[in-house]
Amino acid sequence: MTTTADIIARCRALYEDLNFTHAREWKAAAPGRIVVGFMPFYVPRELIHAAGGLPLGVLGGGDQLEVIQGDAYYQSYICRIPRSTIELGVTNRLDFVEAMLFPSICDVIRNLSGMWKILFPNVRSRYFDVPQNFSDGVGGEFYVNELGELRAMLAELAGRPVTDDQIRYSIALYNENRRLVREVYAFRAREPWKAPATEVYLLMRAGMVLPVEDHTRMLAAYLDAAAEEERPRRDNARVVLTGVFCEQPPLGLIRSIELAGCYIVDDDFMLVNRWELSDIDLGGDPLAGMARAYLHNSSSTSAKYQPDPAQKGLYLVEAVKRSGAEGVIFASPSFCDPALLERPMLQRVLAEHDIPCIAFKYAENSGQMQPIREQAGTFADSIKLWSVA
């Protein structure tokens, strides 16, 4: 793969494959391999890799999957991602997965872990909790214990111990992957016309189904290819897209925002590959190093507790400054409690810093994009016409 078109074509094929063919082939290629599915927004993928497993992002069915059986399990006022995830399970698209992790993001996903145990008793299901107290002696100790329990479960699935050295090796691989992810985002912020949001999104989605080694090579190849290619530069408004950390928007929604005259220069898609903001320390107890990184140097999001009220929402202001954005688009899934409950507070913080914003809701199977395109286009025009800058 030598051009961005080649790379993104492969990413798109992975994105559209709801049978997870590549992950199935990876598992079948060698005896003893395991696949552990996870839902957004964060799980410690390093531990899965150290156990000889493939962390598999299960991010719903998008707009390609007709949800029939999944609707029978949830009320009408629940977001769509658990419905389509159930649909993936009951239609045997995930029948090769040994375990599923359900991260601490909301009540719906937490309860889905219990439903998975009932529906698929042969699959290990775990609600993966994270600390809400950010003291090393309290939240740190809790999280080390949580990581230790996950490590034991993975060792049981793999049929062998998961050693500290294996965990350190995996951490080093993911440190390198996250470094390149940060480079891709920095490159897009500098030259967004060379790295369209649709391409960056597909590139990051590929990392949810590929082994980390393969994805790291893909990131490096994309950076090299994108830097060399000449693309037209437009006078678009630079925006941060936020609220999309769990149920993922359809690709058409991202493209519609771009066509409306916006360069998306930062976002919170799939925070799992951007969670640690710098390298995890490889010295000492690797689980303690992972816990310290979570407590003291990890991404902020509406699904993560902020213990200091004075700091609430400032991460979004910092994202605007860091990326050189001119405004913020809140794009939240319908019925997403973390995103929608937090949004008024975040909008107030943006107003205090004179940062313009708009908001709309979507579902992963949204089909009508014209209203979103018109709203984003009007927002882009207003920034260009009335911005003080």
PyMOL commands that set and color helices and strands:
alter all, ss='L'
color gray80, all
select helices_A, chain A and resi 4-16+21-28+45-50+70-73+81-90+107-119+136-158+164-190+197-206+212-228+251-259+271-273+286-296+309-311+314-323+337-352+370-386
alter helices_A, ss='H'
color red, helices_A
select strands_A, chain A and resi 34-38+53-57+99-103+124-128+237-242+262-267+327-333+357-362
alter strands_A, ss='S'
color yellow, strands_A
deselect
rebuild
show_as cartoon
